Amino acid sequence: IRALLLCSCLGLLLRAGGGQPFLRLRPSPSDNLPVKDIVEHPDPEYDPKEQDLDERTLRKKLGSHFDPGFMAVAVPGPANASGTEVEAAVAAAAGRGRAALPAELRRLELGPPRGPRLRVGKKARRKVLQWLWAYTYCPVLYTWKDLGIRFWPRYIKEGNCFAEKSCSLPEGMFCKPVKSVTKTFLRWHCQGWSSQKYCTWIPVQYPLISECKCSC
């Protein structure tokens, strides 16, 4: 009898948790951004149906959290992750003049650490500092990501740090995330199993890289 009860309890537990064994409800907190792809249960029974995807209803449910700069309901156009656009972003940053230079660069003394200060004209100094800034500059590169039908809005503009080459002299440091922001999305979540399951949209927060910096 005891063995029979144990098997019955295990069966109930397996049934209760069997609805979405692959589901990771929210993006896991992590220092490693951008967020890795979420592994979903492949059964379409756990997808929202057409009546659950009414845009007017979902916009009302999401309310002021809807950010058209980072969210899209339909397939969006390309963001800015191409190689030429990366070069253009760096060049534009370097050309914004002295006022845009970071404070640590503006205070930089040219010359060896323990040697005499290198005397150069203001124009030459500005060009050297702008070149250093362009070399070490770490822009946030954005691409649109499809989160799948179980998120609304389905598309998110996700930031990445440009890491194809070192950003330091000498080489060894790379562009890495230093700041992030969170955006609130709706997540389709089902509880229970088979015909007894209950599904609804719930709000979840999704972290996005907002700033990159040259670091170890």
Steps between C-alpha positions, in 0.01 A plus 500: 500500500787737594668436162171559320451836678857603414448422131170691501665807652784490250251467218313808616822699527608399154161591357494834680845595376468338162319788336810697407816316610715711267355833607716771649230750588717810525844592366738377770690774690854496371810716468536360149298715263336485254255240630541153356217342306228352720435129443127450447278194508449407134132403537284764322229431756689742723495779240247784522209464261383761252245639746778546757701723265262792463736798472258752650445285810871430545600864457251591770638227726861610450402866539778757534767227488462480122819655357491523119871580496583152628186296424320404182184299441573429131829406336714817526758637259875453554669666797863619483729200533667507158873554474476833318254635755735399782780696333265794445398499868863506613593772249203713602590464867860601432390804304277659762781716637666563832175536697407140426829352619479305826640686803780247551626565147478878535722476811750268331858625491683396183836343558658205689364434854830584671652726238466865404168627372473497122444855379266519200271768363131511591391389155742204492402402857131507411559278196703250705231483770223461242694219335541327839130542568405358161731202563361427847139600431246223569166569333188296576400318181131419464333213317137388501437166668195277461395381847235267360124490517497457879623858553314820418614714333680222319803701380759674719787727398790347688836665563840337459853622563735513201765240584662405168828665597679624810418855608821569693866587441672263549237245399329285761184689602164467326166679492274361773158593646512739796137616521162350419136602497193282534194502277170344600346249261202266522574129533250225414500265798311174545437310821365147529492239225298383197141627501522614862772759442444872552693750286527878520729792421722615789749793511872412507810718493762453229853650552671680213855631465496881508872582524828332408850582621853389422604275789683181599 
